[in-house]
Amino acid sequence: MLVLLGFAMIAVFMVLIMTKKLTPVLALIIVPTIFGLFAGAGLGIGPMVMDSMKSMTSTAALLMFAIIYFGLMIDVGLFDPLVKFILRKLGNDPAKVVLGTAILAAAVSLDGDGSTTFILTTAAMLPVYLRLKMSPVVLTCVAGLANGTMNILPWGGPTARAATALKLDVNDVFVPMVPSLIVGLIVVLVFSWLLGLQERNRLRTSAPEIWGDVADPSDAFDGGNGRGGSGAGDAGTGSSGASKGRFGFGRTGSTTTAPKPVTGGGAGVAVLERTEELVDDHDTAMADTALDPNRTTLRPKLFWFNLGLTVAVMVTLVANIVPLPFVFMVGAAIALLVNFPKVKDQGAQLIAHAPSIVAVVSMVMAAAVLTGVLNGTGMVKAMSEWLVQIIPADMGPFMAVITGVLSIPMTFFMSNDAFYFGVLPVLSETAAHYGVGAADMARASITGQPFHLQSPLVPAILLLVSLAKVDLGDHHKKVLWRTAVISIVMLAVGVLTGAIGIG
């Protein structure tokens, strides 16, 4: 009964948020409460949830002060040079922008903290997506793919958990999986490029007055030969007139030329020659966004101080010498004090980031209801034992592969702690009877991390969709099958390279 209730609860929860019948916060509270009562929790459901919530408080504090810190750094202009650099390198092409998003997210993921990765990636790339009228769901999808794949790094958490649970050296678990990680990242880049091409084609279809009948879509983004730059062909006033940006953003300048038709494939459409980089339009494009170059919170004279403080915070995070929430508490306090010495301004900054804080922290606290009911009622234990029992005896030698496949849904529906410290030891003990080593089981167990990172139980992904103002259900529709493919590919590469053995 507990097995049926557990899977039914998870299925109902997923259906409700993906069909947008309930917001994730309400679904996380209402669905587990109802199923917990059916499971016989009674009045004991309260202590179950509170026990779970205690383990969530440090995560909530981490996210709260991380949002304040990085939100403050965005406000004071720390990331403006990064955005300009990205704009200069990526230009107008949606395919390149999406690919650049994946590369940026993967690079920032080296710090091992998903929340930091998503904050920086969103801060740098969301204004670009909005400027080009690209879908923010593509941004969250690509960032989720990259960060999820990089999550098997030893300092990311899951690999260390797997090694600890099975009493192994963490390097023995991770190093043989490097080929899987590399191939996984290649698949991420392929998915990103394909998503970028889809965005390019979608924009061409949705804006025929801009795209017209261009034979080769890439011609519309040719920055070197002068076709299809950042201005659409309705200027008509010569080099000194004002023109409308490629995707409708106003701009002025003296370097644009008169429109000339793009030939090939049908009727010509006037498209301005491009004689300047997209970054030259940065000020106009970012107006009224979080990176508005005229915002009153800019502190250009404190750039190097803020950069040094951020580097110090990141180094402390990686070194893991003090608790992460405290790092961001101190960092946010110093940043507020130096950048906004007036008490009134400090209060205004805290209020400015309150919506993001409330959205994320409420989600984390609500997730405690789901995890509390799963653990308190014994659903998690019953589900894991049932899975072990249904595995046929002749499949025993393939326990590592089975564990890799099971890690995809199981780490999505439960916390990493529950899976690695509760389920993995049981699976590993079973595998030992068939000659499958603990190291093989540990390596296989981390291949589900790309899928795991998309779980609503992961605070970082809630932060990502919140910052990008994307519905979690929309994010899941686009990202889940792709992360499942990446996980399977990483598992397959592990088997082929011998990192994941068969008994």
Secondary structure, DSSP 8 states (H G I E B T S, - for coil): -HHHHHHHHHHHHHHHHHTTSS-HHHHHHHHHHHHHHHTT-GGGHHHHHHHHHHHHHHHHHHHHHHHHHHHHHHHHTTTHHHHHHHHHHHTT-HHHHHHHHHHHHHHHGGGS-HHHHHHHHHHHHHHHHHHTT--HHHHHHHHHHHHHHHTTSGGGSHHHHHHHHTT--HHHHHGGGHHHHHHHHHHHHHHHHHHHHHHHHHHHHH-HHHH-S-SSGGGGG-SSSSSS-SBBTT--S-TTSEEEBTTS-EEE-SS----EEE-SSSS-EEE----S-GGGGHHHHTTTSTT-TT-TT--GGGHHHHHHHHHHHHHHHHHT-S-HHHHHHHHHHHHHHHH--SHHHHHHHHHHTHHHHHHHHHHHHHHHHHHHHHHHTTHHHHHHHHHHHHS-GGGGGGHHHHHHHHHHHHHHHS-HHHIIIIIHHHHHHHHHTTT--HHHHHHHHGGGHHHHTTSTT-HHHHHHHHHTT--HHHHHHHHHHHHHHHHHHHHHHHHHTTSS---
